[in-house]
């Protein structure tokens, strides 16, 4: 793993700036000399400019001014890169900016077009089977899977850790970079999320946020798939709108309680998000508008699962507590309930069954995402909906209350 050399001598950094200044000055002299020659040359034969009412001298003036504007653009761009390389100038230059600036001026860096292709290839595994994930979740300090096609590697930008192949040791949401050879490029629509470890939960709380305890939490040999989660995503007012995929944000999966308590803590399996995106893609391929997808219930803390809202019909071992289940409906007309997906002019459980058919097709094509799916009738202040999870074995049911 290579990182940007932040310990380069000041003389070397100053020399880079002086080289840019000298190059810009030489280019300026060339432009001015060219202008002198242009004005001294005899008038050329009439051109399209002449026919448009522009004289020969006016044409030459336009050409010279265009060259000067181009020179100024190149000078400003070069100066910005020089500042990024040296870390001098504005105090807002970050280590990530300096690293990217250095790679831009490296003669061994690949072209922008190649870098775009490499970026897509590099992130394909992290974007899931659907190709629509925009985040990956890791334990603090865990190695990031960096082996990619075409020699591209994933790096994480986190202050002093810029360019590392290890998840930051602090919980948070971090920018991702792609490195190919000497070139380093930021990925604007993908983040790495590091967790708060589970043992930060004390007496059922993390800070002021009440979570409760998982069934059999102290059991050393819990039932397969029912061990307590390994950690929690911290969600704040500032990061709650971070996209975890094309259609979903962090806040879509939060437990519906403790409205005024921040930060909140979330358990979310990206495998579930990937499955949801595949279901939506299947529906979209059949002509359904899925832009109004709504998560009615995502993660539920154990304490909320037992006592929050209306607990009727909830399983004591609900998959919602493990971050791999969601209740969703499609609401493109934004009236707060399921749309008439089967076009029978009624809103009922048959509309949820349209989504169920898509779940069946996705599980057939992607058996690694097999899980539960239950369709529910309207009731308790909500319309019909469907429960989808990734429990690891197939389960189907029809429900009459809240899942």
Secondary structure by P-SEA (a helix, b strand, c coil): cccccccccaaaaaaaaaaaaaaaaaaaaaaaaaaaaaaacccccccccccccccaaaaaaaaaaaaaaaaaaaaaaaaaaaaaaaccccccccaaaaaaaaaaaccccccaaaaaaaaaaaacccccccccccccccccccccccccccbbbbbbbcccccccccccccbbbbbbbbbcccbbbbbccbbbbbbcccccccccccccbbbbbcccccccccccccccccbbbbbccccccccccccccccccccccccccccbbbbbbaaaaaaaaaaaaaaaaaccccccccccccccccccccccccccccccccccccccbbbbbbccccccccccccccccccaaaaaaaaaaaaaaaaaccccbbbbbbbccccccccbbbbbcccbbbbbcccccc
